[in-house]
Amino acid sequence: QFLSLCAPLTEEHPEVLPFLSSRHLRAHPDFRGSAEFRNILGRLLRRVQGRRRKVYVYINELCTVLKARALRRRLPLRSLPHQCPPTPSQYLNAPSRCSSTSSQPPGASSSNSNIPSQYPGAPSSDTHDPASSPRRSGGGSRRQIRHLEHLLRVYASEIRRLQERELDLAELDSADSPYLQENRLKRRMMRIFRRLCQLKECSSLTGRVLEQRIRFRGTRYPEVNRSIERFINRPDAFPDYSDILREIRGASARHGLGLGRRQMENMAQEAFREVGNRLQERRHLDLVYNFGSHLTDEYRPGTDPALSDPELAQRLRRNRRLALARLDDVIARFAQRQE
């Protein structure tokens, strides 16, 4: 249906549709049969129907998506000195620009350069700028960087569309539900972002609170502090009481501190409480700074219903006291088991 609609609009350049068909055949079969591809194709079909003069732009965007899903995709391993790219969250929080033709940067993808070179007269002459294509000393090219940056914008636009889509009950058990599609696109965005950081020779750290190192000084033994600090700063680490006790025992044995069993257990209880509070505080701050998506931009901390409902606020305080009491019971129970 997309090809039949584009055929009369590209009669001046009959090579365009065979080129698009070849891109389609090179794409991964799983992607060609997925709901994600059907959604992208339907969206581009509606755009072509609404703005027929921009048909080459939409064909170029489809070629970019198909090339990203090609069975064989090679990128140079060398990196480029360049300015660090925006983080994926900045792409997602920025206003969607991929739906307009102004978001199509000159030389955004390698398919951009193929279309004007093979089909003279196609409205993409800006992509043939020789200043953007030569390979640089690091082994990459500006065209590759622009191609990856354009892919990030395409994915960000598709993620925003999936987030705004209503989810019915029939899709909850589907392997291609909007939530799963969004998750796959975000994972691809992270891979592209890390690849961009390699090409531009810059750090892939985004500045999130979760990436900040926790300094632990909860005991009077520097050896124990260093051991616990190394453990809690591991990726995706959220230790329990037994982990902290094991680190204290290991540090005592390695450095000959001569700590007694009861002393190590008391030290582990205090360290576990402090570590738990620090990790919880860090995760809470990360949630506050990165809360939700563009659909939750209207959220304001002052709209907490507990601020205007004394009964709800009292219940929340009571639940917090109960949670802290139960945490102390769990710590005491595990400490007794160690005896």
Sequence and secondary structure as in RCSB ss.txt:
>XXXX:A:sequence
QFLSLCAPLTEEHPEVLPFLSSRHLRAHPDFRGSAEFRNILGRLLRRVQGRRRKVYVYINELCTVLKARALRRRL
PLRSLPHQCPPTPSQYLNAPSRCSSTSSQPPGASSSNSNIPSQYPGAPSSDTHDPASSPRRSGGGSRRQIRHLEH
LLRVYASEIRRLQERELDLAELDSADSPYLQENRLKRRMMRIFRRLCQLKECSSLTGRVLEQRIRFRGTRYPEVN
RSIERFINRPDAFPDYSDILREIRGASARHGLGLGRRQMENMAQEAFREVGNRLQERRHLDLVYNFGSHLTDEYR
PGTDPALSDPELAQRLRRNRRLALARLDDVIARFAQRQE
>XXXX:A:secstr
 HHHHHTGGGTT TTHHHHHHHHHHHB HHHHTSHHHHHHHHHHHHHHHH GGGHHHHHHHHHHHHHHTBSS   
 SS         HHHHHHS   TTSGGG  TT SHHHHHHHHHSTT S GGGG GGGSSB TTS BHHHHHHHHH
HHHHHHHHHHHHHTS   GGGTT TT HHHHHHHHHHHHHHHHHHHHHHHT       GGGS      SS HHHH
HHHHHHHTSTT    HHHHHHHHHHHHHHHT    HHHHHHHHHHHHHHHHHHHHHHHHHHHHHT S GGGTT  
GGG GGGT HHHHHHHHHHHHHHHHHHHHHHHHHHHHH 
